[in-house]
Amino acid sequence: MNILKKYGLLLGGLGFSYLGNWIYLVALNLFILNLTGSAFAVAMIYIIGPIARIMTNLIAGSIIDRSNKRQIMITTDIVRGLLIFLIPFMDSIWLIYAVLFFSNVAGSFFGPSSTFYITKYVSQDERKRFNAILGIFNSGSFLIGPALAGVLIISVGINLTIWVNSVTFFVCALAIWFLPKLEKANKEKREPIKIKILKEDFLIIWSFIKNNRVFFNIYIIFQIMILMVYSLDSQEVTFIKQDLGFSDSLYGLLISIAGVGSVIGGIVAATLTKKISLKRYIGIGSILTTIFYTAFYASFNLQTAIISFIGLGFFMAFCNAGYGTFYQNNVPPELMGRFGSIASIFQSVIQILFTLLLGIFAEVFTLKLSAISFGIISIFLSFILYRIIFSKQSSIVVQG
């Protein structure tokens, strides 16, 4: 593919980092479990991230939009690499949590900066295909990473496996360093970020939202829909083991099958970018993603679970590629840091809320009934999204 040659360095750097993250996640879970013997201590890993994003993103966007995004990406990758490198030397769980917190803080700066860089670096007519290929790298990492982590842990131990992720951050930083500089150096002294500036930035974002109602309507419905189905992930292993009665090995098999579906979906999505419109990528992709999510929690045997996971992985590749392109096409690059950071606060709060609600409903009723109910609501939202996307008023904001 010509696009691989043209953007190979960026795709390779981000893809290598994705792979390292999946290897690291498996190793970190085992490291903390071995250190503490506590399942709650392991669960805290998944709480620290949203808390760090909520606290950091209040000011991160204002800093990002006034700084060189390429430099932010390089710096935050180096910082995360160094922080992760230190974890195996620690025997205090609270010190490890502190390192994870600051690593997530750095990640809060990397995300919006990378979105800005992709938007500026990748031409508009190639974004949909680029995002589909990036999805392949992400899905491939999801498929290969945990298995590779298992091999590494057996071969060289947990500590060296964690250091592998540290190295991937350095490799990603090096790849970004070789990419072109897209922003001119700002030699003017930057004004310190104060309450007044934060207020002004919020008003700028609010003005952008009011002047782009159609974009925001699509954005907000998509986020609520996707965060609702993502909250189901928190009960995935419980449903597989308790409701379906599958073993740990079958659980791993199902996760791998979802990864295979995502990779195949990403390849097909990248191939059909010239033949299928962006509207269909988002609209139909969202409907089928939510349907297969719900179908999985309605599964009654291994066959139906496998079919649901393959369909879920396949159509989510279209959904994510379409939405990523839509976002890049409509949010001005100069606002991406501030809009993305404020949006991340909203996403983190909603994610925590939905996850807690699902857990409570699962206790009061049953996990299957609660999950299917969440799924049905998400399907309803996906049809609303489809209707808005294909309305005349959305033709300007959803192009490609």
Secondary structure, 3 states (H helix, E strand, C coil): CHHHHHHHHHHHHHHHHHHHHHHHHHHHHHHHHHHHCCHHHHHCHHHHHHHHHHHHHHHHHHHHCCCCHHHHHHHHHHHHHHHHHHHHHCCCHHHHHHHHHHHHHHHHHHHHHHHHHHHHHCCHHHHHHHHHHHHHHHHHHHHHHHHHHHHHHHHHCHHHHHHHHHHHHHHHHHHHHCCCCCCCCCCCCCCCCCHHHHHHHHHHHHHHHHHCHHHHHHHHHHHHHHHHHHHHHHHHHHHHHHHCCCCHHHHHHHHHHHHHHHHHHHHHHHHCCCCCCHHHHHHHHHHHHHHHHHHHHCCCCHHHHHHHHHHHHHHHHHHHHHHHHHHHHHCCHHHHHHHHHHHHHHHHHHHHHHHHHHHHHHHHCCHHHHHHHHHHHHHHHHHHHHHHHCCHHHCCCCCC
